[in-house]
Structures are given as structure tokens and as C-alpha cells.
């Protein structure tokens, strides 16, 4: 496992790199749900969704963006203020090097500091790597929405995971 990357806070200047990585997943996988490439404006909207919450970027040794990760509110209602969803995308060719684990570890620390006690993740049933990643890292499957997605002519489920950030369950 290599650690030829640096994790830092996500910045507005990263938007084009975010778009490039995300659009690659749109085109070549079921990890990103949209079927059509995102525009600059749509990326700006995505960036707005996590404002005020932990958001990270990873750079390689040459300063190129190779991944991004963030948490954002699960719901706009204050009754769910302690719950957030987590998202991470790693550039093609950069997976399997520990970056996802490093992102998750740092986001958990940052989320706890913000008072978040539960993380949720939703994953395409066709994204076996992400399903295994979440199970390996202490998430529990808590639900499945069967057949709700259709991309590239293929129907898929959305699997929901949860992870408590409390020292022990209450």
C-alpha cells in the first residue's frame, strides 16, 4: 500500500479536478449515479451541498488532484443535524493505495468535532468495490432500495450503510 498523496482541505480551485474525476465515474461505472456528464454549474451546486461540513482533497506528489471526499447533511431538518452522508471519489489508477481509508479516517475525526454522530453512505449495488469497502470499515448495511436506479440500460439497487461515530452505541 502506497501513501504517495497528501490530504488537505478541499478548495474552490479544485472544482475542475472534481468534475474530471466525477465525470470519469459517470462515464465508466455505476459509482456516480448521473448518466450525463456534469457541467461546471452542476459541480458548483455539488460544492454548495457540503459547505460548512468537512471536505477533503488528495494530491499526488506533483500537486494533481487525485481524489475528493466530503460529508454533507443527511437532511435540512435540524432534528437530523447529527447525521451526515459521506462521499468519496478517487481518480482512476489511484485506487487501492489507501486513499479511501485515509479519507474516511480524517472525515470521521472532522465529523466528530462538528458534532456528527452517525455517517450514512448509499452505494450502487453494482459497485462491489465500494460495498466491500464500507463493510470492511465498520459500516453496517441498514437498507436496500430495490431496482430504483437505471443507468446504461441496467437496473440497480441502492444499498444504504450506517456507521456510528459514538464511542459506544447509546
C-alpha positions, 0 to 999 in steps of 0.5 A: 500500500502506497501513501504517495498523496497528501490530504488537505482541505478541499478548495474552490480551485479544485472544482475542475479536478472534481468534475474530471474525476466525477465525470470519469465515474459517470462515464465508466461505472455505476459509482456516480449515479448521473448518466450525463456528464456534469457541467461546471454549474452542476459541480458548483451546486455539488460544492454548495451541498457540503459547505460548512461540513468537512471536505477533503482533497488528495494530491499526488506528489506533483500537486494533481488532484487525485481524489475528493471526499466530503460529508454533507447533511443527511437532511435540512431538518435540524432534528437530523443535524447529527447525521451526515452522508459521506462521499468519496471519489478517487481518480482512476489508477489511484485506487487501492493505495489507501486513499479511501481509508485515509479519507474516511479516517480524517472525515470521521475525526472532522465529523466528530468535532462538528458534532456528527454522530452517525455517517450514512453512505448509499452505494450502487449495488453494482459497485462491489468495490465500494460495498466491500469497502464500507463493510470492511470499515465498520459500516453496517448495511441498514437498507436496500432500495430495490431496482430504483436506479437505471443507468446504461440500460441496467437496473440497480439497487441502492444499498444504504450503510450506517456507521456510528461515530459514538464511542459506544452505541447509546 
